[in-house]
Structures are given as structure tokens and as C-alpha cells.
Amino acid sequence: MMGYREKIVLFFYTLFNAIANQFINFYSDETYYWLWSKKLGLSYFDHPPMVAYFIKMTTLFSDEAMFVRLSAALLVSATAYFLYMLAKKIFDEKAAVYTFYIFLSSILVLAASTVIAPDTPLMFFWALTLYSAYIYLEEDNKKYALLTGLSAGALLLSKYTGILPLFTIFVYILLYKRAVFKDKYFYGAIALAVIVFSPVLYWNYLHEFISFTFQLHHGVAEEKVFHPKAFFTFVGLQFALFHPLYLLPLLYFILRDKERFSRQKVYLLLPFLFVLLFFSYNAAFKEANAQWAAGAYLSAAVLLGHYLAKYNYRKLLIAGVSFSTFLLIILKTPIGDYIPPIERLHLRLGHIDKFKEEIEAMHLDLDRYDYLLIDDYHGSEVAYFFRRYNNVLVLNTARFSQFNIWRHDDQGIAMESPLSSIPKLGRCLYIGRSKRHVDEIGKLFGNQKQLAYEAKRVGLWDLKYYFVEYVN
């Protein structure tokens, strides 16, 4: 079990995140996922549904930010627990303690414990799958084969990139544990994973595999033309994503380690290096988000915990934890408002949170409208702040999202944009930032009436909002 001191740290770390998250403004993707939780489905266009299920569970009694993000705080702590247990199982107690603090002080965890997104359940089930699969494979514990199957299915239900660590486990089996191919529990685990993931398969089947196709094109370039800027940006950000003090020492230790290809270390090296190289390779040809590789740093944390514990690099760990604690305080408490760049970040995230008061000051009665019209899925902030989720539409040309599928399923409006016609929608109010969208929607309705226009400066950004009424 986990040490008493680490349990205390984990308790207060979780409590701090849960409370602090209440006072941090939403990132627009979060309100998009909140909207998913209000319209639960077997899957969604952008990602599988696990993030929506977690938000649904934590918002049964309140939609305040603390509860929308509660699973982020809880899942990060649970991930830390299973990485601790994995390090203890593979190495020893000291390596487990180092792993615990390395993971919690990594920069990616600072974000994951705050923002609720598919990556958060992905990290949790990734860690749980690594832990349970290791016990099954190395200790021949059949119960953990079934747990691995359930966890692997939940991993895929969190994000499609969950297939990557599963692939590395399969490679590990091919290298060291081919005997499990004769074990019926191995096939039972695969069957469980498929059953858990089957709702997403069925949803994709019903929608012509639109989500699979989107993700494939979203992350993988069709033409392999090298883009040095995108590649070096992605690689450079990896040093910040894990921790500025962690990635280089880890690579140094791996290169120096004459036992780096021992079975236990290969179990951790495979998901770390394969995932990192996979996304780095694709970033060479197409712009990639740095956080896509976040899962690589789960087993990396265990490896680094082992090396720092073995060579007693306690000062490096203390420096890393101190740096992250400083970031945690300035980013997640009002103290950061005294630092101009942090203040501007807080303002940027909060550009819309006072909308309710501002709209009420304009004497706009949203209850008069049958539908709210927004620019794209980023505009789902409007749906959150006004708690509107059954009558929010995107009718203008925008990046295809779940809104396109909802408008087709709910109102019979074509998924594809631009639209040539719309059914009778009654009285609608557009709240958005694009004059082009105002005109596009106006053509569909044949009329438009601008009720208000707001221009404001938030931090370094000039923001404009149009409030336009349409009727058909």
C-alpha cells in the first residue's frame, strides 16, 4: 500500500485542486464536454464518451465549475496512486515515492488536474492498464487479466490514442510472454475490452465511421512533407510538458543504463518511447498538439523515479517539485493576478464569464428565443453560462463538430456546411464574434436584426460580440 505521508499529500493535493478549480475560468473545450454530458450518447464526433460520463456523474446535483471538474482532480490523484503501485511492484518503495512526486509535479498534471478533457480519464485508465497488465503477465494473476480487459476497454472509451499503450503491451507479450497466447484469460481480457468499447464501434457504424476518419485525418498528414517549424515546436514543448527538469535527465539515464533492455524496463520504455516517437514523427508532417503525447510520461515518470531513487538525486526531485509548486500557486490562486502574464492568462480564460451580467444589462431576455445560435463548438460557453443545452445550434460555416450531428438528429438540418436551407426554427438569437457568420445566417433566415454589439478589451485581446435576432 501507499505510504502514510504520500496518502496525506494526495488527500490535500486533491482537496486543493477540487476547491481551486471552482475559481478558474473555463476553457471553451470544457463547456463543450459539459454539453456532451447533458446530451449523453454512445459516442461523439470528436472523441469517445468517457469524459462526458465522468462529468455527468459529478454534476448530478450542481453544474458549478468545481463539480464539472471534480473528476479531473480525482482521476489525476488516482493515476498517481497506480503509478506509485506500479513503481513499487517493478522496483521498490523508494522508487515508488520518487515516482509519486515526479508525476504530481509534472507540468502536464498541473493542466490535467484543472481542465476536464478526454486526456484525464485517458491517463487514469492508461496507468491502471499498465499496472494490472503487469501483474497479470509477471505474476500470472488471472483476476488481473480481467481487470486489464475492463481497463483497456475504458481506456479506448476515453480517447482513441489509448490504442497506443495497448499496442506496446502486445509487443511486450510477443517479446517476453508468448505463453499467454495459450491462456483463455488472455482472450477473455480481449473480449471484455471489445465489449466495453463496442458502444463507440456501434455509434461509428451508424455514422459511417465519421469519428475514426476525423481523428485519422486530424493527426496524420496525407502528404509527407516535412514541416520543420511544427516538428521542432512539438519536440521543444515536450520538455516543458513533462517538466523542464525531468526529460533530459531521463534520456541521459536511459542512455547510460546498461540494463535498459531488461524486461521490467522494456515494459516501461515501450509505451514511453513508442508514443513519444509516434507523435513526433507525425508532428514532422502536420501540426500536432503537444499534449497528445502526454500519456508517454506516465511510464516515463516510473522510469525516472527509479533512476533518481537509485542514484539518490533527491535535490533534483526537490527542485522539480518546488518549481511546480510555485507554478501551482500562481496559476491556481489569486496570487497569480499580481504577475502580469498570469493575470492576462486569467483574463483571457475569463473573457466570457461575465456575459450573463452583461446581457442582462442589455435587457436581452433569452427566454424569448427558441434557439441560441453560436459560432462553433467554442461558443458552447454561452450554452454553459445560460444552462441551455437542448436548443443551441451552429448554422454557419464552421469546423465540423458534434453540433453538426445534433442539428441533423434533432432538427433534420443537413450536417454539411454551408447550408442552403433550414426548417422553421422560430425566433433565434445569435451570440458570436463573426460578422461573416452574422451574414451567413441572415441569408438562411432572409432577415436579421442586430440588437446589440459589444467590443471590449480583455488583457491583450480585443474581443467583439454580435447579438443578432433572426425569425422564420
C-alpha positions as MATLAB code, in Angstrom:
seq = 'MMGYREKIVLFFYTLFNAIANQFINFYSDETYYWLWSKKLGLSYFDHPPMVAYFIKMTTLFSDEAMFVRLSAALLVSATAYFLYMLAKKIFDEKAAVYTFYIFLSSILVLAASTVIAPDTPLMFFWALTLYSAYIYLEEDNKKYALLTGLSAGALLLSKYTGILPLFTIFVYILLYKRAVFKDKYFYGAIALAVIVFSPVLYWNYLHEFISFTFQLHHGVAEEKVFHPKAFFTFVGLQFALFHPLYLLPLLYFILRDKERFSRQKVYLLLPFLFVLLFFSYNAAFKEANAQWAAGAYLSAAVLLGHYLAKYNYRKLLIAGVSFSTFLLIILKTPIGDYIPPIERLHLRLGHIDKFKEEIEAMHLDLDRYDYLLIDDYHGSEVAYFFRRYNNVLVLNTARFSQFNIWRHDDQGIAMESPLSSIPKLGRCLYIGRSKRHVDEIGKLFGNQKQLAYEAKRVGLWDLKYYFVEYVN';
ca = [
       0.000    0.000    0.000;
       0.945    3.645   -0.316;
       2.986    5.245    2.445;
       1.191    7.330    5.113;
       2.978   10.559    4.138;
       2.044   10.154    0.461;
      -1.581    9.472    1.421;
      -1.684   12.760    3.336;
      -0.067   14.619    0.437;
      -2.505   13.090   -2.014;
      -5.502   13.986    0.133;
      -4.579   17.653    0.434;
      -3.447   17.821   -3.220;
      -6.849   16.517   -4.320;
      -8.710   18.827   -1.949;
      -6.744   21.859   -3.120;
      -7.387   21.109   -6.796;
     -11.082   20.442   -6.247;
     -11.576   23.775   -4.465;
      -9.209   25.891   -6.594;
     -10.851   24.673   -9.803;
     -14.059   26.427   -8.776;
     -12.381   29.805   -9.221;
     -10.600   29.196  -12.535;
     -12.437   30.222  -15.674;
     -13.443   27.554  -18.131;
     -11.554   26.756  -21.277;
     -14.127   26.528  -24.088;
     -13.498   22.815  -24.734;
     -14.624   22.092  -21.189;
     -18.045   23.631  -21.702;
     -18.289   21.653  -24.949;
     -17.747   18.427  -22.979;
     -20.187   19.667  -20.325;
     -22.724   19.948  -23.132;
     -21.970   16.347  -24.075;
     -22.799   15.304  -20.509;
     -26.211   16.934  -20.905;
     -26.809   15.080  -24.160;
     -25.370   11.676  -23.334;
     -24.690    9.392  -26.252;
     -22.849    6.213  -27.127;
     -20.065    8.338  -28.573;
     -19.370   11.725  -30.125;
     -17.792   13.112  -33.258;
     -14.618   14.459  -31.673;
     -13.872   11.779  -29.081;
     -15.311    8.705  -27.347;
     -17.715    9.442  -24.486;
     -15.846    8.743  -21.229;
     -15.232   12.400  -20.385;
     -18.964   13.091  -20.730;
     -19.803   10.176  -18.422;
     -17.459   11.443  -15.725;
     -18.846   14.981  -15.943;
     -22.364   13.552  -15.755;
     -21.516   11.636  -12.578;
     -20.034   14.649  -10.816;
     -22.710   17.155  -11.854;
     -25.785   15.275  -10.746;
     -26.506   17.945   -8.134;
     -24.646   21.004   -9.373;
     -23.138   22.403  -12.572;
     -20.701   24.688  -10.787;
     -17.120   24.570  -12.058;
     -15.946   22.610   -9.034;
     -18.258   19.729   -9.904;
     -17.747   19.875  -13.668;
     -14.027   19.455  -12.999;
     -14.217   17.217   -9.947;
     -13.305   14.107  -11.903;
     -10.139   15.869  -13.156;
      -8.930   16.344   -9.590;
      -9.922   12.807   -8.561;
      -8.593   10.988  -11.629;
      -5.185   12.665  -11.507;
      -4.800   11.594   -7.889;
      -5.952    8.068   -8.721;
      -3.412    7.995  -11.567;
      -0.675    8.990   -9.116;
      -1.739    6.134   -6.856;
      -1.491    3.467   -9.592;
       1.849    4.777  -10.851;
       3.094    4.595   -7.272;
       1.892    0.986   -7.033;
       3.405    0.106  -10.427;
       6.805    1.525   -9.463;
       6.659   -0.321   -6.172;
       5.763   -3.547   -7.953;
       8.544   -3.234  -10.572;
      11.261   -1.628   -8.436;
      10.891   -0.774   -4.737;
       9.274    1.568   -2.221;
      11.842    4.324   -2.719;
      11.321    4.360   -6.488;
       7.560    4.453   -5.864;
       7.866    7.539   -3.657;
      10.030    9.316   -6.231;
       7.612    8.344   -8.999;
       4.721    9.725   -6.990;
       6.293   13.182   -6.624;
       7.661   13.253  -10.175;
       4.222   12.583  -11.599;
       2.386   15.081   -9.399;
       4.967   17.774  -10.153;
       4.959   17.252  -13.925;
       3.554   20.175  -15.883;
       1.039   18.030  -17.737;
      -0.526   17.089  -14.408;
      -0.879   20.735  -13.478;
      -3.126   21.088  -16.537;
      -4.822   17.697  -16.226;
      -5.852   18.335  -12.610;
      -7.510   21.586  -13.677;
      -9.067   21.141  -17.107;
     -11.542   18.334  -17.632;
     -10.858   16.773  -21.030;
     -10.634   13.281  -22.588;
      -6.924   13.191  -21.685;
      -7.709   12.997  -17.969;
      -9.622    9.676  -17.982;
      -7.159    8.511  -20.646;
      -4.255    8.980  -18.233;
      -6.078    7.211  -15.412;
      -7.027    4.126  -17.433;
      -3.588    4.128  -19.086;
      -1.940    3.869  -15.660;
      -4.469    1.293  -14.437;
      -3.970   -0.820  -17.568;
      -0.174   -0.754  -17.230;
      -0.470   -1.744  -13.573;
      -2.994   -4.544  -13.977;
      -1.373   -5.961  -17.140;
       1.992   -6.104  -15.398;
       0.595   -8.124  -12.517;
      -1.222  -10.455  -14.889;
       1.788  -11.009  -17.117;
       4.517  -11.170  -14.482;
       2.652  -12.803  -11.593;
       0.199  -14.870  -13.639;
      -2.686  -13.484  -11.602;
      -5.806  -14.307  -13.638;
      -8.028  -11.768  -11.887;
      -5.814   -9.009  -13.229;
      -6.294  -10.318  -16.761;
      -9.981   -9.458  -16.467;
      -9.222   -6.122  -14.830;
      -6.834   -5.393  -17.689;
      -9.559   -6.134  -20.210;
     -12.056   -3.838  -18.490;
      -9.476   -1.109  -18.080;
      -8.289   -1.419  -21.683;
     -11.887   -1.043  -22.891;
     -12.336    2.038  -20.685;
      -9.018    3.361  -21.999;
     -10.339    3.189  -25.556;
     -13.614    4.653  -24.355;
     -11.626    7.676  -23.144;
      -9.654    8.544  -26.269;
      -8.682    6.698  -29.443;
      -4.976    7.146  -28.724;
      -5.492    4.604  -25.947;
      -4.709    2.038  -28.633;
      -1.026    3.053  -28.448;
      -0.179    1.694  -24.974;
      -2.207   -1.423  -25.743;
      -0.050   -1.953  -28.809;
       3.107   -1.690  -26.680;
       1.741   -4.255  -24.216;
       1.099   -6.573  -27.148;
       4.677   -6.069  -28.346;
       5.900   -6.833  -24.825;
       3.905  -10.076  -24.876;
       5.427  -11.017  -28.217;
       8.911  -10.391  -26.838;
       8.649  -11.982  -23.413;
       5.299  -13.602  -22.669;
       4.151  -15.591  -25.687;
       2.845  -18.274  -23.333;
      -0.226  -16.127  -22.610;
      -1.469  -16.884  -26.125;
      -2.426  -20.282  -24.668;
      -4.228  -18.702  -21.713;
      -8.025  -18.431  -22.004;
      -7.961  -15.414  -19.650;
      -5.934  -13.517  -22.246;
      -8.768  -13.930  -24.736;
     -11.276  -13.153  -22.013;
      -9.487   -9.850  -21.452;
      -9.637   -9.023  -25.152;
     -13.336   -9.900  -25.250;
     -14.031   -7.634  -22.255;
     -12.138   -4.755  -23.858;
     -14.118   -5.125  -27.073;
     -17.430   -5.312  -25.180;
     -16.653   -2.152  -23.203;
     -15.591   -0.344  -26.373;
     -18.461   -1.686  -28.501;
     -20.804    1.323  -27.984;
     -18.248    3.510  -29.758;
     -17.921    0.972  -32.566;
     -21.694    0.843  -32.931;
     -22.020    4.641  -32.918;
     -19.348    4.907  -35.595;
     -21.065    2.219  -37.632;
     -24.286    4.247  -37.514;
     -22.407    7.388  -38.559;
     -20.281    5.890  -41.336;
     -17.174    5.831  -39.089;
     -17.075    9.596  -39.207;
     -15.247    9.930  -35.884;
     -12.495    7.442  -36.778;
     -11.975    9.180  -40.114;
     -11.832   12.610  -38.491;
      -9.227   11.572  -35.929;
      -7.090    9.875  -38.549;
      -7.011   12.971  -40.741;
      -6.775   15.264  -37.723;
      -3.480   13.848  -36.531;
      -1.880   12.196  -39.555;
      -0.817   14.093  -42.677;
      -1.783   12.550  -46.016;
       1.211   14.093  -47.774;
       4.532   13.544  -46.045;
       6.062   16.989  -46.478;
       8.472   17.881  -43.693;
       7.451   20.955  -41.672;
      10.467   21.824  -39.504;
       8.681   24.544  -37.543;
       5.823   22.231  -36.493;
       8.249   19.438  -35.686;
      10.694   21.443  -33.566;
       7.861   23.250  -31.811;
       6.315   19.931  -30.853;
       9.625   18.464  -29.688;
      10.550   21.599  -27.772;
       7.227   21.661  -25.976;
       7.765   18.093  -24.794;
      10.495   19.322  -22.464;
       8.016   21.704  -20.896;
       5.098   19.243  -20.936;
       6.801   16.642  -18.769;
       8.929   19.076  -16.778;
      11.870   21.315  -17.732;
      13.996   19.423  -15.192;
      12.862   15.881  -15.958;
      13.032   14.882  -19.626;
      16.728   15.472  -20.327;
      17.903   13.653  -17.154;
      15.608   10.754  -18.027;
      17.053   10.420  -21.540;
      20.561   10.677  -20.078;
      19.888    7.903  -17.556;
      18.381    5.655  -20.213;
      21.395    6.065  -22.488;
      23.796    5.339  -19.629;
      21.875    2.368  -18.296;
      23.481   -0.918  -19.357;
      20.367   -2.753  -18.145;
      17.918   -0.563  -20.034;
      16.743   -3.546  -22.050;
      15.930   -5.646  -19.000;
      12.409   -6.978  -19.144;
      10.996   -4.687  -16.442;
      12.458   -1.583  -18.045;
      11.343   -2.560  -21.522;
       7.801   -2.762  -20.131;
       8.101    0.944  -19.294;
      10.321    2.015  -22.175;
       7.944    0.755  -24.858;
       4.949    2.988  -24.025;
       7.234    5.944  -23.317;
       9.387    5.865  -26.443;
       6.841    4.472  -28.870;
       4.183    7.041  -28.021;
       6.669    9.921  -27.993;
       8.204    8.869  -31.317;
       4.789    8.215  -32.868;
       3.574   11.749  -32.230;
       6.974   13.306  -33.010;
       7.006   11.556  -36.374;
       3.527   12.806  -37.238;
       4.378   16.299  -35.978;
       7.094   16.415  -38.627;
       4.399   16.476  -41.320;
       1.431   18.087  -39.624;
       0.964   20.461  -36.717;
       0.324   18.470  -33.530;
      -0.749   19.484  -30.053;
       1.990   18.869  -27.507;
      -0.410   17.250  -25.040;
      -1.218   14.425  -27.429;
       1.954   12.745  -26.196;
       1.098   13.229  -22.515;
       0.468    9.530  -21.936;
       4.109    8.785  -22.749;
       5.134   10.422  -19.497;
       3.254    8.001  -17.264;
       5.756    5.179  -17.641;
       8.464    7.854  -18.039;
       7.667    9.041  -14.506;
       8.165    5.499  -13.205;
      11.466    5.134  -15.042;
      12.738    8.493  -13.832;
      11.561    7.669  -10.301;
      13.659    4.530  -10.436;
      16.766    6.337  -11.688;
      16.551    9.266   -9.268;
      15.965    6.896   -6.353;
      18.769    4.561   -7.408;
      21.332    7.350   -7.796;
      19.879    9.383   -4.931;
      19.164   12.534   -6.968;
      16.981   13.926   -4.229;
      17.963   17.540   -4.880;
      16.768   17.328   -8.481;
      13.424   15.999   -7.279;
      13.130   18.774   -4.687;
      13.948   21.393   -7.333;
      11.343   19.930   -9.672;
       8.650   19.787   -7.012;
       9.474   23.312   -5.794;
       9.210   24.739   -9.302;
       5.863   23.040   -9.908;
       4.518   24.090   -6.518;
       5.353   27.697   -7.403;
       3.508   27.310  -10.722;
       0.582   25.666   -8.965;
       0.226   28.593   -6.590;
       0.486   31.393   -9.142;
      -1.756   29.679  -11.680;
      -4.458   28.390   -9.356;
      -4.693   31.083   -6.679;
      -5.341   34.865   -6.807;
      -1.622   35.424   -6.115;
      -1.045   34.989   -9.861;
      -3.053   38.149  -10.566;
      -0.119   40.166   -9.248;
       2.063   38.792  -12.077;
       1.079   40.496  -15.396;
       1.455   37.460  -17.752;
      -0.534   35.260  -15.372;
      -3.139   37.972  -14.919;
      -3.520   38.228  -18.717;
      -3.937   34.446  -18.927;
      -6.641   34.532  -16.255;
      -8.394   37.384  -18.078;
      -8.192   35.566  -21.412;
      -9.794   32.475  -19.986;
     -12.460   34.582  -18.362;
     -13.398   36.627  -21.414;
     -16.963   35.413  -21.391;
     -17.693   34.590  -17.777;
     -19.413   37.919  -17.136;
     -21.641   37.533  -20.154;
     -24.689   36.801  -18.094;
     -24.460   40.122  -16.278;
     -23.582   41.970  -19.468;
     -26.506   40.504  -21.397;
     -28.899   41.195  -18.564;
     -27.646   44.798  -18.610;
     -28.622   44.903  -22.306;
     -32.138   43.822  -21.280;
     -31.952   40.784  -23.572;
     -34.419   38.155  -22.419;
     -33.003   34.838  -23.645;
     -36.171   33.008  -22.649;
     -37.893   34.711  -25.609;
     -35.787   32.723  -28.056;
     -36.412   29.244  -29.356;
     -32.734   28.713  -30.195;
     -29.384   30.273  -29.424;
     -27.006   30.364  -32.403;
     -23.253   30.241  -31.770;
     -20.127   30.384  -33.970;
     -18.761   26.890  -33.378;
     -18.123   24.431  -30.571;
     -16.004   27.046  -28.782;
     -19.185   29.042  -28.396;
     -20.604   26.374  -26.100;
     -19.520   28.678  -23.275;
     -22.756   30.540  -23.968;
     -24.715   27.308  -23.507;
     -22.989   26.683  -20.176;
     -23.435   30.125  -18.657;
     -27.115   30.178  -19.571;
     -27.611   26.467  -18.883;
     -29.046   25.969  -22.378;
     -28.259   22.626  -23.963;
     -31.264   21.435  -25.949;
     -31.643   24.475  -28.162;
     -28.164   25.621  -29.156;
     -27.298   25.452  -32.850;
     -24.383   26.104  -35.207;
     -25.810   27.113  -38.600;
     -22.872   28.974  -40.114;
     -19.775   27.535  -41.751;
     -17.538   26.164  -39.021;
     -15.239   23.263  -38.199;
     -17.401   20.109  -38.220;
     -18.281   19.126  -34.672;
     -20.881   17.299  -32.637;
     -23.155   20.303  -33.252;
     -23.463   19.227  -36.907;
     -24.678   15.795  -35.835;
     -27.050   17.164  -33.215;
     -28.671   19.584  -35.663;
     -29.215   16.711  -38.079;
     -30.568   14.290  -35.469;
     -32.715   16.856  -33.615;
     -33.916   19.250  -36.323;
     -33.288   17.350  -39.553;
     -30.839   20.004  -40.747;
     -28.082   18.807  -43.067;
     -24.775   18.043  -41.374;
     -22.702   19.565  -44.145;
     -21.929   23.264  -44.408;
     -22.663   25.702  -45.918;
     -26.398   25.174  -45.550;
     -28.756   26.001  -48.385;
     -31.951   25.895  -46.325;
     -33.237   25.410  -42.787;
     -36.578   24.316  -41.327;
     -38.797   26.615  -39.307;
     -36.889   27.424  -36.121;
     -38.943   30.331  -34.761;
     -37.155   33.180  -33.003;
     -33.376   32.763  -32.726;
     -30.595   34.814  -31.189;
     -27.032   34.721  -32.498;
     -24.346   35.396  -29.892;
     -20.951   35.312  -31.527;
     -17.878   37.078  -32.752;
     -18.041   36.834  -36.537;
     -19.637   39.387  -38.862;
     -19.311   36.787  -41.632;
     -21.372   34.353  -39.577;
     -23.971   37.054  -38.956;
     -24.386   37.464  -42.713;
     -24.330   33.713  -43.467;
     -27.141   33.074  -41.005;
     -29.005   36.133  -42.287;
     -29.141   34.610  -45.774;
     -30.668   31.415  -44.362;
     -33.409   33.303  -42.496;
     -33.907   36.084  -45.010;
     -33.816   38.645  -42.232;
     -31.671   39.865  -39.361;
     -31.915   42.486  -36.633;
     -28.835   43.477  -34.690;
     -29.869   44.004  -31.093;
     -26.515   44.852  -29.598;
     -22.831   44.971  -30.313;
     -20.135   44.783  -27.699;
     -16.425   45.475  -28.102;
     -14.151   45.034  -25.143;
     -10.504   44.588  -24.392;
      -9.566   41.618  -22.231;
      -5.885   41.516  -21.366;
      -4.103   41.881  -24.702;
      -7.109   40.821  -26.745;
      -9.734   42.919  -28.493;
     -12.996   40.991  -28.468;
     -16.179   41.768  -30.396;
     -19.575   40.229  -29.864;
     -22.670   40.496  -32.013;
     -26.184   39.925  -30.717;
     -28.453   39.418  -33.714;
     -32.080   38.276  -33.859;
     -33.469   36.102  -36.665;
     -37.033   34.878  -37.183;
     -38.595   32.389  -39.584;
];
